[in-house]
Amino acid sequence: MNVLDVKLVDVDGDGAADGIANLQCSSGAGGTASMVIVLGAKSGTARELPYGKDAEARLTQFTVYRVYEMTVAGDRLVLKTSGHLESDPTCCPTAELSVVSRLGAGGPKLVSAKVL
């Protein structure tokens, strides 16, 4: 497991900088999977951001499982991810997707998921 990126930003609108971490695990030929974890500064609890599930609900042809880039712009968390079609080999997704969530009260909420 590798920590690729960490951002400190108020995720849930409580005025405290929370942690967002992009974690990746490689299983070799089986591909590399990502998990985005949010650690609440005040609550001390960690939870997974369901970026993949949220994106797959909007882009039903893709499995979304690898985050390449994580940025925060204002109240937006932008994830550049892979999009894996059923016809793609496990190792090699063919599409790049953008998954955008709004930060603030109640925690991250999906705004958009699109093919780049």
N, C-alpha and C positions, 0 to 999 in steps of 0.2 A: 504494500500500500504506500503510495506517495502522496504528499501534500503538494499540489501544484500551485495553489494560489490561496491567499487569505485576504479578505477585505474586512475592515472595521467600519461599520455604518449602522445607523439606527434603523433596524429592520422592521420593528413593530410599533414605532411611533411613541415610545415611552421616554425619549430624551437621552437614552444611554446607547453608546456605540456597542452593537452586538458583533459577533464574529460570523463570517460566512466563509466556509472552506470548501475548496474543490479537491476532493480526494479521488485518486485513480488506483485501480488494481488491475494488473495485467496477469492473465492466465496463459500467456504464451500464444499459441496458434488459435486459441479460442477468442482472442480479441481483448480489448481493454475496456473496462466499465468504469463509469464515474458515479460519484455520489456527492451531492452538495449538501453540506451540513450547516445548520444555523445554530449558534450557541447564544442563548439569551443572556445578556449582561446582568440584568436584575434577577431573572428567574433561575439562572444557572442551569437551565435545561437545554439539552441538545435534541434537535429533531431534523429529520431529512426533509429537504425541500423537494416536493414531488414534480420537479421540472419535466422529467421524462413522461410521466403519466399524463400530466397536463398537456404537454405538446402532442402526445399521441392521440389524445381525445380530439384535437383539432386537425392533425395531419395523420389521418388513419392509415395511410399507406406506409408509414415509417415506424420503425422501432428507434427510439431515441435513447442513447446510452452513454455517450462520451462527450464531455465538455472540453473544448479546446481553449476557450478564452472566456473570462469572467470579468465584466466591467460594471462599474456603478456610475451612472450619470444622473445627477439630481436624485429624484425618487424612483429611478428605474434601475433594476438589476438586469443586465443583458448577458445572456449566455450564448456563445456560439458553440453548437453541438454537431455531432454527426447524425446523419439520417440513414438508417439501414433498411433497404428494401428487402423483401423476402428473397429476391433473386440474387442479392449480393452475397459473396462469401463472408463467413463469420468475421474474418480478420479485417475486412475492407469495405466499410460503408461508402456509398458513392455520392451522397448529398451532404451539403452543409446547411444547417438550419439555424435560425435565430429564435431564441425563446426569451421573451421580455416579461418581467414581473414588476408590479408596482409595489414599492415599499411603503410602510406606514401602519396606521392603526389596524390591528388584527393580523398583522404579518403579511408576507408576500402574497400577491394575487396575480394570477396570469393575466397579461394584457394582450399578448400576441404570440403566435408561433407561425413562422413562415420559412419557406425555402429561400435561400440566398442565391 
